[in-house]
Amino acid sequence: MTVGTLRPRVVPLRISGRSMRMVERNLMVYRHAWTVLLSGFFEPLFYLFSITIGLGELVGDIELVSGDLVPYATYVAPALLASSAMNGPVFEAFGIFFKLRYAKIYDGVLATPVSPRDVAIGEITWSQMRGAMYAAAFVLVMLVMGLLESPWGILAFPGAMLIGLAFGAIGMAATTFMRSWQDFDLITLVTMPMFLFSATFYPLSVYPEWLQTVARFSPLYHAVDMLRAFTLGTFDWSLLVHIGVLLAMVVVGITISARRVEQLLLN
């Protein structure tokens, strides 16, 4: 009779669904790098504090389209939340690019029953989970600071989740077309003007006519206006347009991501 040596077996966190295998892997990796996750809380909060304490005192109140006046910090806070919900998933693409082009993580993953579509959905889901933590913290800080003018402001959290999903899907799709690290400069070239000129810091009415037209085509403008409607309690038909644009980004991004991952890894 042979007696084998008993060895402890590490049982990973189980999450149902094949696409959740990618989420499970990321959870296990970041279990040893939790400070990286924590750092994502602070950048948007620093922006918010600096505007509330400094710039907000200089600018004063902002007049809305309805004619109501709101403090500048109250006006800008939802825009900063939208920008944070955009930047987090988009820059998560750096890690996806490394896994795809250098670490070859996905080559090994596809040797299992996990499909390219599962990989795409799993990575986008992971970026959503990170975004959910940041959005929840940001909305909580806004609540504590009295920056939610309406009870509908609680919808800013699911709204931020939709923004993160939309930009995460588009970000991953764009990553599959990147050939080198230098190509990520193009992402900054797109996201920085959106951050500055999507009615983030000023009402759209202060822009020149031509810039107002351009800004209305910005995905971030739709995100900012949607969250601002929730936090200020100002609703109109345009809210449906904003939500529709973001949902379209989700569908297009996931579809392209799945097809491109399949082309890159299976051909």
C-alpha positions as CSV (number, residue, x, y, z in Angstrom):
1,M,0.0,0.0,0.0
2,T,1.5,3.3,-1.0
3,V,0.9,6.3,1.2
4,G,1.1,9.6,-0.6
5,T,2.0,12.9,0.9
6,L,-0.9,15.1,1.5
7,R,-0.4,18.6,0.2
8,P,-2.6,21.6,0.9
9,R,-4.6,22.6,-2.1
10,V,-5.4,26.3,-2.8
11,V,-9.0,26.6,-3.9
12,P,-9.5,29.7,-6.0
13,L,-12.6,31.9,-5.6
14,R,-15.4,30.3,-7.6
15,I,-17.6,32.5,-9.8
16,S,-20.1,30.9,-12.1
17,G,-20.0,31.5,-15.8
18,R,-17.1,31.0,-18.2
19,S,-16.5,34.7,-18.7
20,M,-16.2,35.0,-14.9
21,R,-13.0,33.0,-15.1
22,M,-11.2,36.2,-16.2
23,V,-12.7,38.1,-13.3
24,E,-11.6,35.3,-11.0
25,R,-8.0,35.6,-12.3
26,N,-7.9,39.3,-11.9
27,L,-9.2,39.1,-8.3
28,M,-6.5,36.6,-7.4
29,V,-3.8,38.8,-9.0
30,Y,-5.0,42.0,-7.3
31,R,-5.3,40.3,-4.0
32,H,-1.5,40.9,-3.8
33,A,-1.7,44.4,-5.3
34,W,-4.6,45.9,-3.5
35,T,-2.8,49.3,-3.2
36,V,-3.1,49.7,-6.9
37,L,-6.9,49.4,-6.6
38,L,-7.0,51.8,-3.7
39,S,-5.1,54.5,-5.6
40,G,-7.9,54.8,-8.0
41,F,-10.1,56.3,-5.3
42,F,-8.1,59.4,-4.8
43,E,-7.5,61.2,-8.1
44,P,-11.1,62.2,-8.7
45,L,-11.6,63.0,-5.0
46,F,-8.6,65.4,-5.1
47,Y,-10.2,67.1,-8.1
48,L,-13.4,67.5,-6.2
49,F,-11.9,68.8,-3.0
50,S,-9.7,71.3,-4.9
51,I,-12.7,72.7,-6.8
52,T,-14.9,72.8,-3.7
53,I,-12.2,74.6,-1.6
54,G,-10.6,76.8,-4.2
55,L,-12.0,77.3,-7.6
56,G,-15.6,77.0,-6.5
57,E,-15.2,80.0,-4.2
58,L,-13.9,82.1,-7.1
59,V,-16.5,81.1,-9.7
60,G,-19.6,81.4,-7.5
61,D,-22.9,80.0,-8.7
62,I,-23.8,78.6,-12.1
63,E,-27.1,79.4,-13.8
64,L,-28.8,76.4,-15.3
65,V,-31.0,76.4,-18.4
66,S,-34.0,76.5,-16.2
67,G,-32.8,79.7,-14.6
68,D,-31.9,78.1,-11.2
69,L,-28.6,78.9,-9.6
70,V,-26.4,76.1,-8.2
71,P,-23.0,76.3,-6.5
72,Y,-20.1,75.6,-8.9
73,A,-18.9,72.5,-7.0
74,T,-22.4,71.1,-7.3
75,Y,-22.4,71.7,-11.0
76,V,-18.9,70.2,-11.6
77,A,-19.1,67.2,-9.2
78,P,-21.2,64.9,-11.5
79,A,-18.9,65.8,-14.5
80,L,-15.9,64.7,-12.5
81,L,-17.7,61.5,-11.6
82,A,-18.5,60.9,-15.3
83,S,-14.8,61.6,-16.2
84,S,-13.6,59.2,-13.6
85,A,-16.1,56.5,-14.9
86,M,-14.6,57.1,-18.3
87,N,-10.9,57.2,-17.5
88,G,-10.8,54.1,-15.2
89,P,-12.0,51.5,-17.8
90,V,-10.2,53.2,-20.7
91,F,-6.8,53.1,-19.0
92,E,-7.5,49.6,-17.8
93,A,-6.8,48.9,-21.5
94,F,-3.0,49.2,-20.8
95,G,-3.2,46.0,-18.8
96,I,-5.3,44.3,-21.4
97,F,-2.7,45.3,-24.1
98,F,0.1,43.8,-22.0
99,K,-1.8,40.5,-21.5
100,L,-2.7,40.4,-25.2
101,R,0.6,41.3,-26.8
102,Y,3.3,40.4,-24.3
103,A,2.3,38.1,-21.5
104,K,0.2,36.0,-23.9
105,I,-2.3,35.4,-21.1
106,Y,-5.2,34.9,-23.5
107,D,-3.4,32.3,-25.6
108,G,-3.4,30.0,-22.5
109,V,-6.9,30.9,-21.6
110,L,-8.3,29.9,-25.0
111,A,-6.8,26.4,-24.5
112,T,-9.7,26.0,-22.0
113,P,-13.5,26.1,-22.8
114,V,-13.3,29.9,-22.4
115,S,-14.1,31.6,-25.8
116,P,-12.8,34.9,-27.2
117,R,-16.3,36.4,-26.4
118,D,-15.9,35.2,-22.8
119,V,-12.5,36.8,-22.6
120,A,-13.9,40.2,-23.8
121,I,-16.9,40.1,-21.5
122,G,-14.8,39.0,-18.5
123,E,-12.3,41.8,-18.9
124,I,-15.0,44.4,-19.3
125,T,-16.8,43.0,-16.3
126,W,-13.6,43.3,-14.2
127,S,-13.2,46.9,-15.2
128,Q,-16.8,47.4,-14.2
129,M,-16.2,46.0,-10.8
130,R,-13.3,48.4,-10.3
131,G,-15.4,51.2,-11.6
132,A,-18.2,50.3,-9.2
133,M,-16.0,50.7,-6.2
134,Y,-14.7,54.1,-7.3
135,A,-18.2,55.3,-8.3
136,A,-19.7,54.3,-4.9
137,A,-17.0,56.1,-3.0
138,F,-17.4,59.2,-5.1
139,V,-21.2,59.3,-4.8
140,L,-20.9,58.8,-1.0
141,V,-18.4,61.8,-0.8
142,M,-20.8,63.9,-2.8
143,L,-23.6,63.0,-0.4
144,V,-21.6,63.8,2.6
145,M,-20.5,67.2,1.1
146,G,-24.1,68.1,0.2
147,L,-23.5,68.1,-3.5
148,L,-26.6,66.1,-4.4
149,E,-29.4,68.6,-5.0
150,S,-32.1,66.0,-5.7
151,P,-33.1,62.6,-4.2
152,W,-32.7,61.3,-7.8
153,G,-29.0,61.8,-7.2
154,I,-28.7,58.2,-6.0
155,L,-29.2,57.3,-9.7
156,A,-25.7,58.7,-10.3
157,F,-24.3,55.4,-9.2
158,P,-26.0,53.2,-11.8
159,G,-25.4,56.0,-14.3
160,A,-21.7,55.9,-13.6
161,M,-21.8,52.1,-14.0
162,L,-23.3,52.5,-17.5
163,I,-20.7,55.0,-18.4
164,G,-17.9,52.7,-17.2
165,L,-19.4,49.8,-19.2
166,A,-19.7,51.9,-22.3
167,F,-16.1,53.3,-22.3
168,G,-14.8,49.9,-21.0
169,A,-16.2,48.2,-24.1
170,I,-15.0,50.8,-26.5
171,G,-11.6,50.9,-24.7
172,M,-11.0,47.2,-25.1
173,A,-12.1,47.3,-28.7
174,A,-9.6,50.1,-29.4
175,T,-6.9,48.1,-27.6
176,T,-7.1,45.2,-30.0
177,F,-6.0,47.6,-32.8
178,M,-3.0,48.9,-30.9
179,R,0.4,47.7,-32.3
180,S,2.7,49.3,-29.7
181,W,2.7,51.3,-26.5
182,Q,3.1,54.5,-28.5
183,D,-0.3,53.9,-29.9
184,F,-1.8,54.7,-26.5
185,D,-0.9,58.3,-27.1
186,L,-3.9,58.3,-29.5
187,I,-6.2,57.4,-26.5
188,T,-4.9,60.4,-24.6
189,L,-5.3,62.6,-27.7
190,V,-9.0,61.6,-27.7
191,T,-9.8,61.5,-24.0
192,M,-8.1,64.8,-23.0
193,P,-10.2,67.1,-25.3
194,M,-13.3,65.2,-24.3
195,F,-12.5,65.9,-20.7
196,L,-11.9,69.6,-21.3
197,F,-14.7,70.4,-23.8
198,S,-17.7,68.2,-22.9
199,A,-19.4,70.8,-20.7
200,T,-17.3,69.4,-17.9
201,F,-16.3,72.6,-16.2
202,Y,-18.6,75.2,-17.9
203,P,-22.1,75.2,-19.4
204,L,-22.3,74.4,-23.1
205,S,-23.7,77.9,-23.7
206,V,-20.4,79.6,-23.0
207,Y,-18.7,77.8,-26.0
208,P,-18.6,79.1,-29.5
209,E,-21.4,77.8,-31.7
210,W,-19.1,75.5,-33.7
211,L,-17.7,74.0,-30.5
212,Q,-21.1,73.5,-29.0
213,T,-22.0,71.4,-32.1
214,V,-18.8,69.4,-31.8
215,A,-19.3,68.8,-28.0
216,R,-22.7,67.3,-28.6
217,F,-21.1,64.5,-30.5
218,S,-18.8,63.7,-27.6
219,P,-19.7,60.5,-25.7
220,L,-18.5,62.2,-22.5
221,Y,-20.9,65.0,-23.0
222,H,-23.8,62.6,-23.0
223,A,-22.3,61.0,-19.8
224,V,-21.9,64.3,-18.1
225,D,-25.3,65.6,-19.0
226,M,-26.9,62.4,-17.8
227,L,-25.3,62.4,-14.4
228,R,-25.9,66.1,-14.0
229,A,-29.6,65.5,-14.7
230,F,-29.7,62.9,-11.9
231,T,-27.8,65.0,-9.3
232,L,-29.7,68.2,-10.0
233,G,-33.1,66.6,-10.6
234,T,-33.5,68.2,-14.1
235,F,-35.0,65.8,-16.5
236,D,-36.1,66.1,-20.1
237,W,-36.3,64.0,-23.3
238,S,-32.5,64.4,-23.9
239,L,-31.9,62.0,-21.0
240,L,-33.2,59.1,-23.3
241,V,-30.7,60.2,-26.0
242,H,-27.8,60.1,-23.5
243,I,-28.7,56.7,-22.3
244,G,-29.2,55.4,-25.9
245,V,-25.8,56.6,-27.0
246,L,-24.1,54.9,-24.0
247,L,-26.0,51.6,-24.6
248,A,-25.0,51.7,-28.3
249,M,-21.4,52.1,-27.2
250,V,-21.7,49.0,-25.1
251,V,-23.1,46.9,-27.9
252,V,-20.6,48.1,-30.5
253,G,-17.7,47.8,-28.1
254,I,-18.4,44.2,-27.0
255,T,-19.1,43.1,-30.5
256,I,-15.9,44.5,-31.9
257,S,-13.8,43.3,-28.9
258,A,-15.0,39.7,-29.2
259,R,-14.4,39.6,-33.0
260,R,-11.0,41.2,-32.7
261,V,-9.8,38.9,-29.9
262,E,-10.9,35.9,-31.9
263,Q,-9.0,37.2,-35.0
264,L,-5.8,37.9,-33.1
265,L,-5.7,34.7,-31.1
266,L,-7.3,32.1,-33.3
267,N,-6.0,33.1,-36.8
